[in-house]
């Protein structure tokens, strides 16, 4: 059905509600089909063909298992874990120390450093600062030690499965 408000069709602002792309699910999303029959579901528009979902072939599964077992993939995972595990442990320790100090040592946390600024406020600001510092360090580590290898693995996987990267 076309929306008409006195303008000629094709003018800017002309909205076509019967557009075939209107509410069309993205590729690979089968919201409009019945999983058992593959027929359009009750919410599917009658004029829209049901998307055909192709199951992943065994070759794709084999490719991904091969990639997972590869030395390059294991190296990327090892580098990821070598950064993330200690960084997470350090940040959680710092956070818990702040919470425990706030509850167990209120006198220490209330100690004035300068003017109205006390130890608790400095530690709280330190929490924000370490969050930003850790985010920067993670991004830097990923860029320097993992991204290129991960991209190489991705390209190889895409070539082996015959898919294209968008």
Protein Blocks (a to p, Z undefined) as FASTA:
>chain_A
ZZdehiaehiahiacfkbfkgopacehiafkbcfklopacfklcfklccdddddddfklm
mmmmmmmmpmklmmmmmmmmmmmmmmmmmmmmmmmmmmmmmmmmmmlmmpcfbhjbcfkl
mmmmmmmmmmmmmmmmmmmmmmmmmmmmmmmmmmmmmmmnopacZZ
